[in-house]
């Protein structure tokens, strides 16, 4: 698995909402594959992957995405989807995206007891939300929001969000994650993240990475956990497990070859860590998810 990360610097993205008073944007994305675009914006974002396969990064959470994924991202939460021509479907990748200004929901829902479950969903979206059971006809519902204007569009969006507030979901980023969203901090992390991803399959020493950031190991360790929400070791381990999971699905390498190729120097340790993170053994994971 090759991570195509030219920079992990989250860039601010200006969303051009339609009309002088428009608050909702509906976008259909059709590309041969999704290039990596690590960014953030004030608007909430609901993304449905109609067709695709690659890696999704929400805050400090890294996971494979597949067709049928439905993700809600909160205001100013860094995120990105990326794939490459080797893994993308032959007909290319397609996503439907709804972006809406926080005022659409905050100003309307503030203080209304009838909107308690929806308010909780939007609060949860601050760390990213993955819907584990996607409602039927979700693409049509999102398109329905996009084709309307005015009050009707707002009503349709609120109706869709209310429906999603009763849909099973899980939080993605860890509770301690806090996005920096500032040029100086993101610039420092850009070098660190790029080095980690390019060398995840090799030996990664805290002292070496700290030096790249221009910090002592102790200061860097504390800083990394503060901005990432998890320790340096935990971040690297999570990335390696995700790399291994993708190779189990998309290659015919043996479990041992995958373990050593993803930076684990002990097969039994790899099996133990993988089971802890995925709640199944590497062999079980491959049998469940590898295309027949």
PyMOL commands that set and color helices and strands:
alter all, ss='L'
color gray80, all
select helices_A, chain A and resi 102-109+113-127+138-146+150-165+183-198+206-212+217-228+232-250+255-261+267-278+282-289
alter helices_A, ss='H'
color red, helices_A
select strands_A, chain A and resi 11-12+24-31+39-40+44-51+53-58+61-66+70-73+79-82+93-100+129-131+169-171
alter strands_A, ss='S'
color yellow, strands_A
deselect
rebuild
show_as cartoon
